[in-house]
Amino acid sequence: MNIKNKIINHILAQNEWMKDELILYKNKIIQIEVEPFLLQFQVDSNGQLINLDNLGDVDTSISMTTKAFVNMLTTKQKKNIKVDGDVDLANTFSKVILKTRWDIEEDLSLLVGDIAAVEISKFGKAFIRD
């Protein structure tokens, strides 16, 4: 398993509910384009996302500018987003992404200890807000 898949599935494991939503679309391929990045994922039989290195035919395509992506993550507004293909898959995927939380504090604690992880996390949250 490559590093991208390990990271994606690590975050998925922290959001177990996500698999139940995605498993309905097993073997479907989702393409995400956030200028200038282009990613493709396939939903496997366990509801996990597998990053695909080879770009091929997709079931749904979601494209947006970097500004639209940041707005979607920070304000939950879905403006200036283009969807082609399976709209239900695109809606489910976007809901999953917006509800997903990375427990970065837990991961940091494994590297630097609990107290340092809490402080780094506080600093990061304050930095993002400002």
C-alpha positions in Angstrom: 0.0 0.0 0.0 1.5 3.4 -1.0 1.9 6.3 1.5 -1.1 8.2 0.1 -3.4 5.2 0.7 -2.0 4.8 4.2 -2.7 8.4 5.1 -6.2 8.4 3.5 -7.2 5.1 5.2 -5.6 6.2 8.5 -8.0 9.2 8.5 -10.8 6.9 7.4 -10.1 4.6 10.4 -10.5 7.7 12.7 -13.9 8.2 11.0 -15.4 4.7 11.0 -18.9 6.0 10.1 -17.5 7.1 6.7 -17.1 3.6 5.4 -20.8 2.9 5.8 -21.6 5.8 3.6 -19.0 5.0 0.9 -19.5 1.3 0.7 -22.7 1.9 -1.2 -20.4 3.0 -4.1 -17.9 0.2 -4.1 -15.7 0.0 -7.2 -16.8 3.5 -8.2 -14.1 6.0 -9.2 -14.2 9.6 -8.1 -12.0 12.3 -9.6 -11.3 15.5 -7.6 -9.7 18.5 -9.3 -8.7 21.4 -7.2 -6.5 23.6 -9.4 -3.7 22.5 -10.0 -4.2 19.1 -8.4 -6.0 16.1 -9.9 -6.7 13.0 -7.8 -8.7 9.9 -8.4 -10.0 7.5 -5.8 -11.8 4.2 -6.0 -14.1 3.0 -3.3 -13.1 -0.5 -2.3 -15.3 -3.3 -1.0 -14.7 -2.2 2.6 -15.7 1.4 1.9 -12.2 2.7 2.0 -10.8 5.1 -0.6 -7.9 3.9 -2.7 -5.8 6.5 -4.4 -5.3 5.7 -8.1 -2.1 6.6 -9.8 -3.4 5.8 -13.3 -5.9 8.3 -14.4 -8.7 6.6 -16.3 -12.5 6.6 -16.7 -14.4 8.0 -13.7 -17.9 7.6 -12.4 -18.0 11.2 -11.1 -15.8 14.2 -11.4 -15.7 17.1 -9.0 -13.7 20.2 -10.0 -13.2 23.6 -8.3 -10.7 26.4 -7.8 -8.5 26.5 -4.8 -10.5 29.4 -3.4 -13.8 27.3 -3.8 -12.1 24.4 -2.0 -11.0 26.6 0.9 -14.4 28.1 1.1 -16.1 24.7 1.2 -13.8 23.5 4.0 -14.1 26.7 6.1 -17.6 27.8 5.5 -19.3 24.6 4.2 -20.5 26.6 1.2 -20.5 24.6 -2.0 -20.2 27.4 -4.6 -18.3 27.4 -7.8 -18.0 23.6 -7.9 -18.6 21.6 -11.1 -19.9 18.1 -10.9 -20.1 15.6 -13.8 -21.4 12.1 -13.7 -23.0 10.4 -10.7 -24.4 13.3 -8.7 -25.4 11.0 -5.8 -21.8 9.8 -5.5 -20.5 13.4 -5.6 -23.0 14.5 -2.9 -22.1 11.6 -0.6 -18.4 12.1 -1.2 -18.6 15.8 -0.4 -20.7 15.2 2.7 -18.2 12.7 3.9 -15.2 15.0 3.3 -16.9 17.9 5.1 -17.7 15.7 8.1 -14.4 14.0 8.3 -12.1 15.0 11.1 -8.4 14.2 11.5 -7.5 13.5 15.1 -4.1 15.2 14.6 -3.6 15.6 18.3 -3.7 11.8 18.8 -1.2 11.3 15.9 1.1 14.0 17.2 1.0 12.6 20.7 2.7 9.4 19.4 5.6 11.5 18.1 6.0 14.2 20.7 3.9 13.2 23.8 0.5 14.2 25.0 1.3 17.7 26.5 3.3 18.8 23.4 0.6 17.5 21.1 -2.1 19.5 22.9 0.0 22.7 22.7 0.9 22.2 19.0 -2.7 21.6 18.2 -3.8 24.7 20.1 -1.2 26.8 18.2 -2.3 25.3 14.8 -6.0 26.0 15.5 -5.2 29.6 16.6 -3.1 30.1 13.5 -5.8 28.8 11.1 -8.5 31.1 12.8 -6.3 34.2 12.4 
